[in-house]
């Protein structure tokens, strides 16, 4: 029986550079590093591009489309 680690290595060994880069980004984003496990603080690399800016008009009604969405999912309102 092949170990789980060997199965993963086998799957990854034939990926393109783009797919490997994507996989690495996903691993970095969603897996806890040793520093996080030890309780150290990790600073996010994200920047707040829209920080402090209004992203929608104050008069925008977020619930306006609820009846149509309910019909799409077969739920009657």
Backbone atoms as SQL, in Angstrom:
CREATE TABLE atoms (id INTEGER PRIMARY KEY, chain TEXT, resi INTEGER, resn TEXT, atom TEXT, x REAL, y REAL, z REAL);
INSERT INTO atoms VALUES
  (1, 'A', 1, 'UNK', 'N', 0.843, -1.183, 0.000),
  (2, 'A', 1, 'UNK', 'CA', 0.000, 0.000, 0.000),
  (3, 'A', 1, 'UNK', 'C', 0.890, 1.248, 0.000),
  (4, 'A', 2, 'UNK', 'N', 0.527, 2.207, -0.832),
  (5, 'A', 2, 'UNK', 'CA', 1.285, 3.452, -0.940),
  (6, 'A', 2, 'UNK', 'C', 0.866, 4.388, 0.191),
  (7, 'A', 3, 'UNK', 'N', 1.861, 5.008, 0.824),
  (8, 'A', 3, 'UNK', 'CA', 1.548, 5.929, 1.910),
  (9, 'A', 3, 'UNK', 'C', 0.900, 7.191, 1.354),
  (10, 'A', 4, 'UNK', 'N', 0.226, 7.906, 2.213),
  (11, 'A', 4, 'UNK', 'CA', -0.443, 9.140, 1.811),
  (12, 'A', 4, 'UNK', 'C', 0.563, 10.146, 1.259),
  (13, 'A', 5, 'UNK', 'N', 1.705, 10.264, 1.902),
  (14, 'A', 5, 'UNK', 'CA', 2.729, 11.195, 1.440),
  (15, 'A', 5, 'UNK', 'C', 3.215, 10.823, 0.038),
  (16, 'A', 6, 'UNK', 'N', 3.396, 9.547, -0.220),
  (17, 'A', 6, 'UNK', 'CA', 3.829, 9.099, -1.544),
  (18, 'A', 6, 'UNK', 'C', 2.760, 9.388, -2.598),
  (19, 'A', 7, 'UNK', 'N', 1.493, 9.239, -2.231),
  (20, 'A', 7, 'UNK', 'CA', 0.405, 9.539, -3.159),
  (21, 'A', 7, 'UNK', 'C', 0.407, 11.017, -3.536),
  (22, 'A', 8, 'UNK', 'N', 0.617, 11.872, -2.543),
  (23, 'A', 8, 'UNK', 'CA', 0.640, 13.312, -2.796),
  (24, 'A', 8, 'UNK', 'C', 1.819, 13.677, -3.687),
  (25, 'A', 9, 'UNK', 'N', 2.992, 13.146, -3.385),
  (26, 'A', 9, 'UNK', 'CA', 4.186, 13.426, -4.187),
  (27, 'A', 9, 'UNK', 'C', 3.979, 12.961, -5.625),
  (28, 'A', 10, 'UNK', 'N', 3.376, 11.810, -5.801),
  (29, 'A', 10, 'UNK', 'CA', 3.122, 11.291, -7.147),
  (30, 'A', 10, 'UNK', 'C', 2.192, 12.224, -7.927),
  (31, 'A', 11, 'UNK', 'N', 1.126, 12.703, -7.283),
  (32, 'A', 11, 'UNK', 'CA', 0.176, 13.604, -7.949),
  (33, 'A', 11, 'UNK', 'C', 0.835, 14.930, -8.316),
  (34, 'A', 12, 'UNK', 'N', 1.672, 15.453, -7.434),
  (35, 'A', 12, 'UNK', 'CA', 2.270, 16.771, -7.618),
  (36, 'A', 12, 'UNK', 'C', 3.428, 16.730, -8.616),
  (37, 'A', 13, 'UNK', 'N', 4.079, 15.609, -8.752),
  (38, 'A', 13, 'UNK', 'CA', 5.301, 15.537, -9.562),
  (39, 'A', 13, 'UNK', 'C', 5.081, 15.869, -11.035),
  (40, 'A', 14, 'UNK', 'N', 3.878, 15.715, -11.540),
  (41, 'A', 14, 'UNK', 'CA', 3.626, 15.964, -12.959),
  (42, 'A', 14, 'UNK', 'C', 2.894, 17.272, -13.239),
  (43, 'A', 15, 'UNK', 'N', 2.754, 18.133, -12.241),
  (44, 'A', 15, 'UNK', 'CA', 2.041, 19.392, -12.438),
  (45, 'A', 15, 'UNK', 'C', 2.906, 20.417, -13.157),
  (46, 'A', 16, 'UNK', 'N', 2.253, 21.318, -13.874),
  (47, 'A', 16, 'UNK', 'CA', 2.965, 22.407, -14.552),
  (48, 'A', 16, 'UNK', 'C', 3.443, 23.424, -13.515),
  (49, 'A', 17, 'UNK', 'N', 4.327, 24.325, -13.946),
  (50, 'A', 17, 'UNK', 'CA', 4.837, 25.371, -13.051),
  (51, 'A', 17, 'UNK', 'C', 3.698, 26.241, -12.517),
  (52, 'A', 18, 'UNK', 'N', 2.743, 26.583, -13.385),
  (53, 'A', 18, 'UNK', 'CA', 1.606, 27.408, -12.959),
  (54, 'A', 18, 'UNK', 'C', 0.783, 26.703, -11.889),
  (55, 'A', 19, 'UNK', 'N', 0.520, 25.417, -12.102),
  (56, 'A', 19, 'UNK', 'CA', -0.257, 24.663, -11.121),
  (57, 'A', 19, 'UNK', 'C', 0.502, 24.497, -9.813),
  (58, 'A', 20, 'UNK', 'N', 1.815, 24.302, -9.898),
  (59, 'A', 20, 'UNK', 'CA', 2.619, 24.198, -8.682),
  (60, 'A', 20, 'UNK', 'C', 2.603, 25.512, -7.908),
  (61, 'A', 21, 'UNK', 'N', 2.691, 26.639, -8.626),
  (62, 'A', 21, 'UNK', 'CA', 2.647, 27.948, -7.975),
  (63, 'A', 21, 'UNK', 'C', 1.300, 28.151, -7.287),
  (64, 'A', 22, 'UNK', 'N', 0.220, 27.788, -7.972),
  (65, 'A', 22, 'UNK', 'CA', -1.122, 27.905, -7.405),
  (66, 'A', 22, 'UNK', 'C', -1.251, 27.042, -6.150),
  (67, 'A', 23, 'UNK', 'N', -0.778, 25.815, -6.231),
  (68, 'A', 23, 'UNK', 'CA', -0.844, 24.903, -5.093),
  (69, 'A', 23, 'UNK', 'C', -0.060, 25.444, -3.905),
  (70, 'A', 24, 'UNK', 'N', 1.105, 25.997, -4.166),
  (71, 'A', 24, 'UNK', 'CA', 1.918, 26.580, -3.101),
  (72, 'A', 24, 'UNK', 'C', 1.211, 27.765, -2.448),
  (73, 'A', 25, 'UNK', 'N', 0.559, 28.601, -3.254),
  (74, 'A', 25, 'UNK', 'CA', -0.187, 29.735, -2.705),
  (75, 'A', 25, 'UNK', 'C', -1.341, 29.260, -1.824),
  (76, 'A', 26, 'UNK', 'N', -2.029, 28.213, -2.252),
  (77, 'A', 26, 'UNK', 'CA', -3.135, 27.663, -1.462),
  (78, 'A', 26, 'UNK', 'C', -2.610, 27.091, -0.148),
  (79, 'A', 27, 'UNK', 'N', -1.513, 26.370, -0.214),
  (80, 'A', 27, 'UNK', 'CA', -0.921, 25.799, 1.001),
  (81, 'A', 27, 'UNK', 'C', -0.517, 26.909, 1.955),
  (82, 'A', 28, 'UNK', 'N', 0.143, 27.947, 1.429),
  (83, 'A', 28, 'UNK', 'CA', 0.559, 29.070, 2.276),
  (84, 'A', 28, 'UNK', 'C', -0.632, 29.780, 2.899),
  (85, 'A', 29, 'UNK', 'N', -1.717, 29.879, 2.159),
  (86, 'A', 29, 'UNK', 'CA', -2.880, 30.617, 2.632),
  (87, 'A', 29, 'UNK', 'C', -3.678, 29.852, 3.686),
  (88, 'A', 30, 'UNK', 'N', -3.809, 28.542, 3.515),
  (89, 'A', 30, 'UNK', 'CA', -4.745, 27.799, 4.350),
  (90, 'A', 30, 'UNK', 'C', -4.126, 26.865, 5.383),
  (91, 'A', 31, 'UNK', 'N', -2.843, 26.609, 5.292),
  (92, 'A', 31, 'UNK', 'CA', -2.228, 25.713, 6.269),
  (93, 'A', 31, 'UNK', 'C', -1.517, 26.526, 7.338),
  (94, 'A', 32, 'UNK', 'N', -1.650, 26.094, 8.576),
  (95, 'A', 32, 'UNK', 'CA', -0.977, 26.769, 9.675),
  (96, 'A', 32, 'UNK', 'C', 0.512, 26.463, 9.628),
  (97, 'A', 33, 'UNK', 'N', 1.310, 27.494, 9.769),
  (98, 'A', 33, 'UNK', 'CA', 2.753, 27.295, 9.813),
  (99, 'A', 33, 'UNK', 'C', 3.167, 26.936, 11.234),
  (100, 'A', 34, 'UNK', 'N', 4.404, 26.514, 11.405),
  (101, 'A', 34, 'UNK', 'CA', 4.904, 26.173, 12.737),
  (102, 'A', 34, 'UNK', 'C', 4.857, 27.376, 13.669),
  (103, 'A', 35, 'UNK', 'N', 5.094, 28.592, 13.134),
  (104, 'A', 35, 'UNK', 'CA', 5.064, 29.776, 13.994),
  (105, 'A', 35, 'UNK', 'C', 3.662, 30.040, 14.515),
  (106, 'A', 36, 'UNK', 'N', 2.650, 29.787, 13.693),
  (107, 'A', 36, 'UNK', 'CA', 1.271, 29.982, 14.138),
  (108, 'A', 36, 'UNK', 'C', 0.913, 28.937, 15.180),
  (109, 'A', 37, 'UNK', 'N', 1.356, 27.707, 14.976),
  (110, 'A', 37, 'UNK', 'CA', 1.062, 26.642, 15.923),
  (111, 'A', 37, 'UNK', 'C', 1.685, 26.928, 17.286),
  (112, 'A', 38, 'UNK', 'N', 2.828, 27.621, 17.292),
  (113, 'A', 38, 'UNK', 'CA', 3.504, 27.933, 18.544),
  (114, 'A', 38, 'UNK', 'C', 2.928, 29.172, 19.218),
  (115, 'A', 39, 'UNK', 'N', 1.973, 29.834, 18.573),
  (116, 'A', 39, 'UNK', 'CA', 1.312, 30.980, 19.182),
  (117, 'A', 39, 'UNK', 'C', 1.917, 32.320, 18.824),
  (118, 'A', 40, 'UNK', 'N', 2.872, 32.362, 17.909),
  (119, 'A', 40, 'UNK', 'CA', 3.455, 33.631, 17.507),
  (120, 'A', 40, 'UNK', 'C', 2.500, 34.359, 16.570),
  (121, 'A', 41, 'UNK', 'N', 2.593, 35.666, 16.538),
  (122, 'A', 41, 'UNK', 'CA', 1.735, 36.473, 15.684),
  (123, 'A', 41, 'UNK', 'C', 2.279, 36.498, 14.263),
  (124, 'A', 42, 'UNK', 'N', 1.378, 36.298, 13.297),
  (125, 'A', 42, 'UNK', 'CA', 1.751, 36.366, 11.892),
  (126, 'A', 42, 'UNK', 'C', 1.064, 37.586, 11.295),
  (127, 'A', 43, 'UNK', 'N', 1.830, 38.415, 10.608),
  (128, 'A', 43, 'UNK', 'CA', 1.295, 39.621, 9.999),
  (129, 'A', 43, 'UNK', 'C', 0.811, 39.286, 8.596),
  (130, 'A', 44, 'UNK', 'N', -0.406, 39.693, 8.283),
  (131, 'A', 44, 'UNK', 'CA', -0.974, 39.441, 6.965),
  (132, 'A', 44, 'UNK', 'C', -0.262, 40.282, 5.917),
  (133, 'A', 45, 'UNK', 'N', -0.096, 39.716, 4.723),
  (134, 'A', 45, 'UNK', 'CA', 0.532, 40.429, 3.619),
  (135, 'A', 45, 'UNK', 'C', -0.492, 41.210, 2.799),
  (136, 'A', 46, 'UNK', 'N', -1.770, 41.086, 3.149),
  (137, 'A', 46, 'UNK', 'CA', -2.813, 41.772, 2.392),
  (138, 'A', 46, 'UNK', 'C', -2.768, 43.266, 2.660),
  (139, 'A', 47, 'UNK', 'N', -3.106, 44.024, 1.643),
  (140, 'A', 47, 'UNK', 'CA', -3.180, 45.470, 1.809),
  (141, 'A', 47, 'UNK', 'C', -4.626, 45.907, 1.667),
  (142, 'A', 48, 'UNK', 'N', -4.989, 46.970, 2.326),
  (143, 'A', 48, 'UNK', 'CA', -6.360, 47.459, 2.286),
  (144, 'A', 48, 'UNK', 'C', -6.545, 48.483, 1.186),
  (145, 'A', 49, 'UNK', 'N', -6.701, 48.029, -0.029),
  (146, 'A', 49, 'UNK', 'CA', -6.819, 48.931, -1.174),
  (147, 'A', 49, 'UNK', 'C', -8.028, 49.845, -1.028),
  (148, 'A', 50, 'UNK', 'N', -9.157, 49.295, -0.607),
  (149, 'A', 50, 'UNK', 'CA', -10.385, 50.082, -0.522),
  (150, 'A', 50, 'UNK', 'C', -10.679, 50.526, 0.909),
  (151, 'A', 51, 'UNK', 'N', -9.700, 50.464, 1.768),
  (152, 'A', 51, 'UNK', 'CA', -9.913, 50.811, 3.167),
  (153, 'A', 51, 'UNK', 'C', -10.388, 52.258, 3.287),
  (154, 'A', 52, 'UNK', 'N', -11.528, 52.430, 3.941),
  (155, 'A', 52, 'UNK', 'CA', -12.072, 53.761, 4.145),
  (156, 'A', 52, 'UNK', 'C', -12.900, 54.287, 2.991),
  (157, 'A', 53, 'UNK', 'N', -12.980, 53.546, 1.907),
  (158, 'A', 53, 'UNK', 'CA', -13.764, 53.992, 0.758),
  (159, 'A', 53, 'UNK', 'C', -15.140, 53.346, 0.790),
  (160, 'A', 54, 'UNK', 'N', -16.135, 54.068, 0.265),
  (161, 'A', 54, 'UNK', 'CA', -17.472, 53.502, 0.148),
  (162, 'A', 54, 'UNK', 'C', -17.502, 52.590, -1.071),
  (163, 'A', 55, 'UNK', 'N', -17.960, 51.372, -0.870),
  (164, 'A', 55, 'UNK', 'CA', -17.997, 50.411, -1.960),
  (165, 'A', 55, 'UNK', 'C', -19.371, 50.326, -2.614),
  (166, 'A', 56, 'UNK', 'N', -20.371, 50.933, -1.980),
  (167, 'A', 56, 'UNK', 'CA', -21.717, 50.923, -2.534),
  (168, 'A', 56, 'UNK', 'C', -22.440, 52.180, -2.078),
  (169, 'A', 57, 'UNK', 'N', -23.473, 52.536, -2.806),
  (170, 'A', 57, 'UNK', 'CA', -24.268, 53.723, -2.511),
  (171, 'A', 57, 'UNK', 'C', -25.096, 53.487, -1.245),
  (172, 'A', 58, 'UNK', 'N', -25.246, 54.512, -0.428),
  (173, 'A', 58, 'UNK', 'CA', -26.019, 54.387, 0.815),
  (174, 'A', 58, 'UNK', 'C', -27.465, 53.977, 0.563),
  (175, 'A', 59, 'UNK', 'N', -28.011, 54.330, -0.586),
  (176, 'A', 59, 'UNK', 'CA', -29.411, 54.013, -0.876),
  (177, 'A', 59, 'UNK', 'C', -29.584, 52.628, -1.508),
  (178, 'A', 60, 'UNK', 'N', -28.492, 51.886, -1.700),
  (179, 'A', 60, 'UNK', 'CA', -28.583, 50.568, -2.333),
  (180, 'A', 60, 'UNK', 'C', -29.321, 49.599, -1.423),
  (181, 'A', 61, 'UNK', 'N', -30.300, 48.890, -1.979),
  (182, 'A', 61, 'UNK', 'CA', -31.104, 47.934, -1.222),
  (183, 'A', 61, 'UNK', 'C', -30.575, 46.523, -1.476),
  (184, 'A', 62, 'UNK', 'N', -29.868, 45.973, -0.498),
  (185, 'A', 62, 'UNK', 'CA', -29.281, 44.645, -0.648),
  (186, 'A', 62, 'UNK', 'C', -30.336, 43.546, -0.740),
  (187, 'A', 63, 'UNK', 'N', -31.507, 43.799, -0.190),
  (188, 'A', 63, 'UNK', 'CA', -32.562, 42.788, -0.172),
  (189, 'A', 63, 'UNK', 'C', -33.469, 42.853, -1.395),
  (190, 'A', 64, 'UNK', 'N', -33.185, 43.749, -2.301),
  (191, 'A', 64, 'UNK', 'CA', -34.039, 43.954, -3.464),
  (192, 'A', 64, 'UNK', 'C', -34.212, 42.678, -4.294),
  (193, 'A', 65, 'UNK', 'N', -33.175, 41.883, -4.428),
  (194, 'A', 65, 'UNK', 'CA', -33.212, 40.702, -5.286),
  (195, 'A', 65, 'UNK', 'C', -33.585, 39.418, -4.539),
  (196, 'A', 66, 'UNK', 'N', -33.896, 39.503, -3.259),
  (197, 'A', 66, 'UNK', 'CA', -34.206, 38.299, -2.482),
  (198, 'A', 66, 'UNK', 'C', -35.333, 37.456, -3.074),
  (199, 'A', 67, 'UNK', 'N', -36.452, 38.050, -3.518),
  (200, 'A', 67, 'UNK', 'CA', -37.520, 37.218, -4.093),
  (201, 'A', 67, 'UNK', 'C', -37.056, 36.445, -5.337),
  (202, 'A', 68, 'UNK', 'N', -36.282, 37.092, -6.194),
  (203, 'A', 68, 'UNK', 'CA', -35.797, 36.411, -7.395),
  (204, 'A', 68, 'UNK', 'C', -34.838, 35.278, -7.032),
  (205, 'A', 69, 'UNK', 'N', -33.972, 35.517, -6.070),
  (206, 'A', 69, 'UNK', 'CA', -33.037, 34.480, -5.629),
  (207, 'A', 69, 'UNK', 'C', -33.794, 33.319, -5.000),
  (208, 'A', 70, 'UNK', 'N', -34.822, 33.623, -4.223),
  (209, 'A', 70, 'UNK', 'CA', -35.636, 32.572, -3.607),
  (210, 'A', 70, 'UNK', 'C', -36.297, 31.712, -4.678),
  (211, 'A', 71, 'UNK', 'N', -36.804, 32.342, -5.745),
  (212, 'A', 71, 'UNK', 'CA', -37.410, 31.577, -6.846),
  (213, 'A', 71, 'UNK', 'C', -36.368, 30.688, -7.522),
  (214, 'A', 72, 'UNK', 'N', -35.147, 31.185, -7.672),
  (215, 'A', 72, 'UNK', 'CA', -34.091, 30.402, -8.314),
  (216, 'A', 72, 'UNK', 'C', -33.789, 29.127, -7.537),
  (217, 'A', 73, 'UNK', 'N', -33.925, 29.198, -6.212),
  (218, 'A', 73, 'UNK', 'CA', -33.638, 28.041, -5.372),
  (219, 'A', 73, 'UNK', 'C', -34.899, 27.278, -4.970),
  (220, 'A', 74, 'UNK', 'N', -36.027, 27.666, -5.556),
  (221, 'A', 74, 'UNK', 'CA', -37.268, 26.951, -5.298),
  (222, 'A', 74, 'UNK', 'C', -37.865, 27.218, -3.937),
  (223, 'A', 75, 'UNK', 'N', -37.541, 28.359, -3.360),
  (224, 'A', 75, 'UNK', 'CA', -38.077, 28.728, -2.054),
  (225, 'A', 75, 'UNK', 'C', -39.071, 29.859, -2.264),
  (226, 'A', 76, 'UNK', 'N', -40.288, 29.668, -1.800),
  (227, 'A', 76, 'UNK', 'CA', -41.306, 30.709, -1.971),
  (228, 'A', 76, 'UNK', 'C', -41.223, 31.693, -0.818),
  (229, 'A', 77, 'UNK', 'N', -41.297, 32.970, -1.143),
  (230, 'A', 77, 'UNK', 'CA', -41.315, 34.006, -0.095),
  (231, 'A', 77, 'UNK', 'C', -42.696, 34.559, 0.051);
